[in-house]
């Protein structure tokens, strides 16, 4: 038995949608909370399957986890134990690698299975390990379990060959208790990193320079509990803004930080989408009769996010002429193009680029969400296609989008789930 999402396309959407807390921040904030000496309260937690997986990993470490309300979690690591993390959940959930930095920082030792997640081509964790080694840890591989340990963590200079978000956060967490000063050069600048540093600083860490490419961490001896509200999810916001551009007569996307979306908003203006950007919301008022094709190149923040290129591909099938998307982060991230072609799109993939020839009339088909953002792309396509689109492997979508069906239904979409043989 498998659950599928079905969408009947062609309905004009209208209304307001509220964006949830950031998935990419949440999956790092939850492991970061264990660095505290007392309870940490986090508000704005999205209801997604990744959060439940992380909560179960915390409980395995004897951390007390309480959901006070749907989006309100209290994490109390007072009675925590450092045990090897070799559960199956670890190999399914990429974000479990944040426990490496957190446990190494707190206990000087961590044993862990190789983390999993969506397959987007090679995403090695060598930068993370290089950072841990620079702080004085040794890394050994025991039949697929990575063991990282240090007599003492000592601050050092770490230069990242690739400005990786995961490595930046992981090294930052490992360094908060290290002796002396750690400097991360060529650090990533994503808003989610700023959010994690904000949480750690509220606990009593001394982290400066987040949002720039040089982050400085002065080690401290003690961190205490705190209260923290998560930033809105810029990728969820981008997805609904693209949904509105493709399928709405008028729509408001609220609880957003527009500066996090500049790369996307400027491209949508080029395409011919009429928008009004306010302090914490974006109003999409319609679109030009003929949409213009555009060239997009994915880049680290503040450039055009790789997570936004898949959903926007569906919109670009409506443009008059050829659009080109060049993927510089995960060069293999084009599986959604083959699924869109099943729906009548004309997309030519020549890695690291896709060439989208429009306009194409999309038709409902049976397609597969090969990863989280491919799922988002197929939802956009389903909303504008003729007939009924049936999306398989929807567990990928549920990993990162809170109440997707409910939010779209409230806007007037005809979307439902079925369990099939």
C-alpha angles and dihedrals in degrees: 000000000000134000116230133184117230124197128187104209132215100057114133110233125220136169142050129308125193119217119228128224117291116280093202092051094043095054089056098038093057095056090040090058091070090069088072124094093220142023119317119202117205122188128191094042110166117234097240132135093248089065092054090049091051091047090054091050089052091051089052086059090052091252113150110237122186128179100210090180134352094278099025121087131178116202117193115185095177094116097033123148126201104230128163111275102223100135121132089245089068094059091047097048119063094195090063085086088078087075086068093067094037097049093040090050094048103037106016089237139071134171116195145161118241108278121240134195135137113349107241099155123274113351103167122190093215092116090056092050092045088055093049090050091051087058090054104268126135119220123209131173115221106188095312095325112109114216116197119181141161134186085214133353112229125189117254144158113277120190114195114215087204120030093238120181093210094049093046092053094041094051090045090055093046091050101051093087096031119118113260129345130338121194121195111200123195085021118175115256103208118144090241090064090053089051093053091047089050090055093048092047090051086055090054104269120142106228123154136174100038111158089037127080094255118064121185122201122187109198119241132194100226139030123190134201121275147170121259138176117208122234117248117271107262093193093051088047090051091049094054092043088054090046088053093047090052104037115011134093089201131348140167121213108198137188094044135134102224095201087064088059103045095113091056099039094053090051092049090053089052090050091054106259116151109223140162115209115206133177097281105359143051122219115205108203102180140284143267117272090245117038116216122232116240141194116234129187118190114228139166115277129324085032125080106303119240088223090062098051095076098054092044091053089070091053092048091061084074095055122104104247138358124331121189125208117191116195114208099166105050105011093191095056098115106097089113090065092064090050091049090051088058085060094053102272119142104222125154114201117206105164125267088024140047122208112210113198113199161245097030126169106229121214129198113265142158106272139166130234096223090183140358100276093038084060090053090050092052091050089055089047092048091054093056099035126101111249130357125332118201114202120199130196090038091165085085090060092048090055091070113014121071115218093339094169093048094048092049094045090054087056092053102265120145100228130145143156129243133185110226135184 
